[in-house]
Amino acid sequence: MSEPQLSVRELVTQYVTDEEVVHAVNGISFDLAPGDSLGLVGETGAGKTTTAYSIMGLLPKPTGRIAGGAVLFEGRDLVRASEEEMRTIRGNQISMIFQDPMTSLNPIFSVGDQIAEVLEIHGTSGRSDALARAGDMLELVGIPRERMSEYPHQFSGGMKQRVVIAIALACSPKLLLADEPTTALDVTIQAQVLRMIKDLKARLNTSLILISHDLGVVAQVCDKVAIMYAGKIVEYGPMADVFKAPLHPYTEGLFNSIPRLDVDHDRLSPIKGLMPDPAQLAEGCVFAPRCPYARELCAARPPAITECRGRKVMCLMREGLVEDRMGVGDE
Amino acid sequence: MSPHTPKPEAGAAAPAGQRGRRTGPAEFWFRFRKNKLAVAGLVVVALYTLMAIFADQLYSYDFVTENQIPNAFAGIGQKTDVDWHDAQVPHVYILGADNFGRDILGRIVHGARVSMIIGFTTIAFAVLVGGGLGAIAGYYGGSIETVIMRGTDILLAIPNILFALAIVAALGPSFQNLLLAIGVTSIPVYVRLVQAQVLTVKGQEFVEAARALGARDFRIIVFHIVPNCMAPVIVQATLGIAQSILSATALSFLGLGIQPPAPEWGNMLSDARSYITSAPHTLIFPGLAVMTVILAYNLVGDGLRDALDPKLKR
């Protein structure tokens, strides 16, 4: 295996206000090899977007801060990089796609200008070259070059998101962070955009972190998946394995919340309860209050990251400290 | 095939084509033109501006400042000979003459030059300074914002005309000081307006997106935030021009603005007020000039607001 391009180690991100400290991300670690794609999945408030912002150094000031850990990008620690260094990395080496294409384009500039802007910022080309390249990028995402001089309001939602993708990929970044890129789009356009992200990723050899609350979306694009819960990665492994046989009760719960074509459901069984308040996290396993398999020990002892069948799981059942009642057979 | 089938296709194609044709300034002009009053206002503003530009060609400046005592209070359209460069020259007083026998229309024409310059420069100054401060306050927040906004509050607490009066009284009445006084008193409105706009715009995702592209603060403010704040500022500025013309008139009326014998609408009104019963035309015409210009600017401002309002778009 090659040297990881991006290595997130024990990242802890907090939002500090006068009243409380919100523990948004609590010591997550993962590696990403060049060309890899990782899906970050979890409920609202699980810390997915905060993870992305931590990598980009875009945490809201002054509340957001990285309290520990490191984000190594090609060996360089982005947590300790200066704002000046980060600016040369953002948009150039690491790009981000935002959730809502309706608002992530500036309404008063033509799309061509907006694609050209990122090229100008990073000084890769002059004005005319940048505009020519902007046309190429538009064609790459399947929009005719002639529409370069049109404004965002003249495009449909799906096309806007393609423009956003064109902007993100204009400088041929090494890593692309996509924060719920399809949430604001309808299902048909969603499939189209995902296929495009997948194709372009392969063509430009970009690594990808795809953030989504939708397991289906991640399944279409990613090789690996990390399930996040309350700021922790509770299960991390190859996508197919995780989907076939979840090792963490939360992952299992997520799958049980989705209807399956091959099973007759009377009712879906959602995960009971709500995410814990990230300002007041329990001492033991964060998922214990909602876990159908939880025992007394779960509420007292925080689970450690355990290797299990090539995956990393945070559950006492995998540590062998609590009886495994999930029915995961030995293989 | 159902008879309805072709229709949606045709309907879907047509608006897309139409939208493609009109963009930016063309679309703006199309919407502005629909407001007939605003167009009328624009015509009036244009006429006054032309009048101001060609004032010297219409009336000699010396002629409108030189006393012609024998012709004092000449009536509307009166034809007489006037002393001009040591000769008797026939002259028609189209709008009559004032208490010194000076041509009222001539003084209005030259007064327009003063008023238009005051209107433009004071507001341009206020928009640049106030807008800049507002953008900085809104974007950075924190203690910078506190200093700028509380300073603005202090300026706002003093009545405009009183503050301008204080500045002119302290620095002495001159054209530059008048510009400065009116310009400074106009600043707070733009600080507040732009700051409020920046607060709403900076939370939008495209600003975050620009930051994610590696753009500097300066670039984000100048290229992404400020252009998105401009619509209300442009409207406020047109209304502000009317306001500052009025302030200049008021200051001149109080004897602190343009000094006689230089023609300015305010001091024309001030001179004429003693003769309101005996020679009302000396008061009415400069008054009408002030009124029409201010009305015209207000109409243009209203029209701009409608044309730039995104809610009324399409």
Interface residues (C-beta under 8 A of the other chain):
Chain A: M56 L58 M86 R87 T88 I89 R90 G91 N92 S95 M96 F98 Q99 D100 T103 S104 L105 N106 P107 I108 F109 E117 V118 I121 H122 S149 E150 Y151 Q154 V164 I167
Chain B: R19 G20 T23 G24 Q204 E205 F206 E208 A209 A210 R211 A212 L213 G214 A215 R216 R219 F223 H224 P227 N228
